[in-house]
Amino acid sequence: MPQNTWPIAREGLPFLIPSAILTLFLAVMGWTVLLIPGILVTLFIAYFFRNPKRKIPSLKNIILSPADGRIVHVGEVAEDRFLKQIALKVSIFMSPFDVHINRAPASGKVLDASYHPGRFLVASRDKASLLNEQNALIMETEDRFKILLVQIAGFVARRIVCYAKTGDHLNRGEMFGMIRFGSRVDLYLPTDVRPIVRVGQHIKGGESIIGYRHEEEKNKD
């Protein structure tokens, strides 16, 4: 899958370019009162759609964070919709000030990608996992275990972007999509993954380690 190496995510260009042009027009016209808000809006758009470089860890048996943001849930749940089994659920709330690019937590193949319409509740609420508009990816990793990634729209977010399609191969830390303007990502993992994150912790997508899969358990699969 081709990667965006620009400092700004390509989804931000339709917002950034018109804002920058309008701001330049205001500067040329000398309309100072409107120029300052125009500059601030343009800078915020560039900041929101920023695409910082990430140093992808190369350790074995690790699961990386799929998103930047604050951990709002860590614990085992019954995942009855897609995996249909008990799973370790890690939920990450992405505020409008976080990087909104989503990255693969492990290397593997996309087994299924599905979009589900829904509501736009505040993404930090537990009900958002079930009721909000969302896009789900089921992956089989190179170690042959399944994980589920769910991109969830929030109260402000109204656009989920997912480049990955069924049959695609994603590398650990690879960009696979983003959500605009505040959102949430739920990650469902095998129960033998030992989490090292806690509720309230702020993490970075593609760089922060969510947890480790036990070597002895992996060898039983």
N, C-alpha and C positions, 0 to 999 in steps of 0.2 A: 504494500500500500504506500503510495507516494507521501512523503512527509513535508509539512510546511515548515521551512526553516526561517521564514521571515520573523522579525520581532513582533509583528502584529498578525493575529489570526486572520485568514482571508475572509471569514464571515463578518469581520469588523469593517472591511473596506467600504461596503455600501453605506455605512453610517459615517465613517471617518472622512471620506473624500468630500461628500457634500458639505459637511460641517466645516472642514478646512477651507473649502472654496468660499463659503458664505463668510467665514471669519476674515479671509483675505479681502473680500469685497467690502466688508465693513471698515477694514483698515484703510483701503484705498479711498473710500468715501469720507474718512475722517470722523465716523460716527463713534466716538469714544465710549459713549454711554452703553451702546450695544456691543462694542468690540470686546470689552472685558468679559461679559457673560459668554460671548462666542468663543473666546480663547479657553475659558474654563470648561465649557462643554466639549470642545475638541480634545482638550487634554484628558478629560475623564473618559471619553470614548477610547482614546489610544491606550489609556491605562487599563480599562476594563478588558479590552481585547488583546492585551499583551501576551506574548508567547515567549516566556523566558526559557533559556537553555537549562536543562536538568541533567545532573550527573546520575545515570542509572546504575544502581548497585549491581555487582556481579556475583554476589554470594549465592550459594545453593539453597534450595528449599525455602525461599522467601516469597512473600506476597507483598506487593507494593500497593500504595494508595492509588486509587484511580482518579483522585481529585484533590485539589487544594480545598482546605476548609477546616471546620471544627467538628470533631467527633461528637455525635449526639446519641449514639447507641452502640453498645458492644454486648453481645450475648446470644445464646442459642435460641432459635425459634423454629416453629414448624413452617417450612416453606412449601405451601400446598399448591401453588399456582403453576410453577415451572419445574423445579427440581423434584417436588413431591417427596421431601425427606426433611429430617432435622438438619439444620445448618447453622453455622456461626454467622450472625448478621452484624455487619459493621456499617453504620450510616454516617455519612459526611454531609454536613450542611455548608453550602457555598454561598457566602454573602455577596452583595454586589461589589465588594472590594477584593474578593479573592480572584485568582486566576481561574477561568471557567473552562479551560481545556481539559478533556478527560483522556486518561491514558490506561493502557492495558496493565493489569496488576501482575500478569504472568504471561509467558509465551504459550501460544496454543492456537487451535483452530476454532473459528466461530461455527457452532453447530446450528444455531438458530438466532434470528434477529426479528423482533416483532414490536410493532407500535400499538399502544393502547390509549385511546382518548380518555379524558377524565376532567376532573375539577382542577382548580388552582388555589388550593389551600396553602397557608404558610408552610414552606418546605420543612421547617424544623419540627413540625408536629408529627407525631407517630401516624396519624390517620393519612398523611400525605403518601405514605408507602403504598396504600391500597387504593385511595380515591383519586389521586392526581393523575394528570396526563403523564405518560411515561413511555420509555423505550427500553426493552429488555434484550440483553445478549446472553446466550448460554455458550460458554467456552469449554472445550476440552483441552487441558494443558498438555505440554509435552511429557509430563509425568503421568498422564492419563487419569486425571481426576477432573471433575466438573466444577465450574464456578459460575455464578450468575451475577451479572452487572445490570442494575436498573437505573437509568437516567430519569430523574423525576423533575417535572416542571414545578415552579413555585408560584407564589402570589404575584410576583413581578415577572418572572420568567414565562414567556409565551412561545418559545421556540426551542425545540430540542433538535440538535444536529447530530447525526451518526453517519460516519463514512463507512463503517464496517458492515459487511453483508455476509449472509450465510455462505460458508465455504472459504472465507478469507482467513489468512494466517496473520496473527498479530504477534509482534515481538514484545517482550517485557518492556514497559515504559513507552511504547509506541502510542502516538495520538490516534484516537478512534472517533472523537467527536467533541462536542461542547454544548453547553446550555446557556442561553442568554439571560443575563440580568437577575441572578439569584435563584438558587435551585438546590438539588440534593442528589446524591448518588448512594444507592444501597448496594453493598457487596455481600454476597452469600458464599460462604466457604465451607469446605468439609470440617466436621467437628474436631478432627485431629490437628487442625491448625491452632497453634498456641499464640493468641494475640498479645502484642506488647504495647498496644495503645489503650488509652482510657478516655472516658467521656470528658469533654471539655478541652481536650488536647487539640492544638492546631497542627495540621500536617500538610505536606506538599505532594502533589500528584507526581508519580513516576520516580520519586526520590525517597519519600518516607516509607519505612517498612511497617506494614500492618501486623505481620506475624510470621511465624515459622511453621512449616509442616514437619512433624516428627519423622525422622528418617526411618525409625523402626516400623512405624505405622505404614509409611509409604511403601516399604518393601513387601508388605503383606498383600498389596493390591494385585 
